[in-house]
């Protein structure tokens, strides 16, 4: 895990899974878009007795920052002081969300650095090179 100013730091998907497994209060917040959840899939936390919190950081299709993001996260039952793990496609939007929620007094807030799909491979495809899916963590298609 690396420490970055503005949030608690970056973690791998495996480290996030381990933390979610061992900390009953820890939450995974998937900040991707409704289209990504529907067509790409979602982390499956059922074995942990949990479900990801799904709140768009940027709203589809405009990709403008969701002005109600923090309120929606709070309305999901997330509490201040709980460890929060933010996930997006590749770790960019989720880092911004972790920084924003840290500034509002939540957390510690972590960024799942390689996201759900990871980086692009040589052919320009995601989902094979790092990320929640490629790391073999549970996920499901909706």
RANORLIN-V991321 format. One record per residue. RES is the residue in three letters. PHI is phi as a letter, one per 40 degrees, with the letter a starting at -180 (999 if undefined). Layout:
# RANORLIN-V991321
[[RES | PHI] [RES | PHI]]
This chain:
# RANORLIN-V991321
[[UNK | 999] [UNK | b] [UNK | b] [UNK | b] [UNK | c] [UNK | h] [UNK | a] [UNK | c] [UNK | h] [UNK | c] [UNK | b] [UNK | c] [UNK | d] [UNK | c] [UNK | c] [UNK | c] [UNK | d] [UNK | c] [UNK | c] [UNK | c] [UNK | c] [UNK | c] [UNK | b] [UNK | d] [UNK | c] [UNK | c] [UNK | b] [UNK | b] [UNK | b] [UNK | c] [UNK | b] [UNK | c] [UNK | c] [UNK | d] [UNK | c] [UNK | c] [UNK | c] [UNK | c] [UNK | b] [UNK | b] [UNK | h] [UNK | b] [UNK | d] [UNK | b] [UNK | b] [UNK | d] [UNK | c] [UNK | c] [UNK | g] [UNK | b] [UNK | b] [UNK | c] [UNK | c] [UNK | b] [UNK | a] [UNK | c] [UNK | c] [UNK | b] [UNK | c] [UNK | c] [UNK | c] [UNK | c] [UNK | g] [UNK | c] [UNK | d] [UNK | c] [UNK | c] [UNK | b] [UNK | d] [UNK | c] [UNK | c] [UNK | c] [UNK | c] [UNK | c] [UNK | c] [UNK | c] [UNK | h] [UNK | c] [UNK | b] [UNK | c] [UNK | g] [UNK | c] [UNK | c] [UNK | b] [UNK | b] [UNK | c] [UNK | b] [UNK | b] [UNK | c] [UNK | b] [UNK | h] [UNK | c] [UNK | c] [UNK | c] [UNK | c] [UNK | c] [UNK | c] [UNK | c] [UNK | c] [UNK | c] [UNK | c] [UNK | c] [UNK | c] [UNK | c] [UNK | g] [UNK | c] [UNK | h] [UNK | c] [UNK | b] [UNK | b] [UNK | b] [UNK | c] [UNK | c] [UNK | c] [UNK | g] [UNK | c] [UNK | b] [UNK | g] [UNK | c] [UNK | c] [UNK | c] [UNK | c] [UNK | c] [UNK | g] [UNK | b] [UNK | b] [UNK | g] [UNK | b] [UNK | b] [UNK | g] [UNK | g] [UNK | d] [UNK | c] [UNK | c] [UNK | c] [UNK | g] [UNK | c] [UNK | c] [UNK | a] [UNK | a] [UNK | c] [UNK | c]]
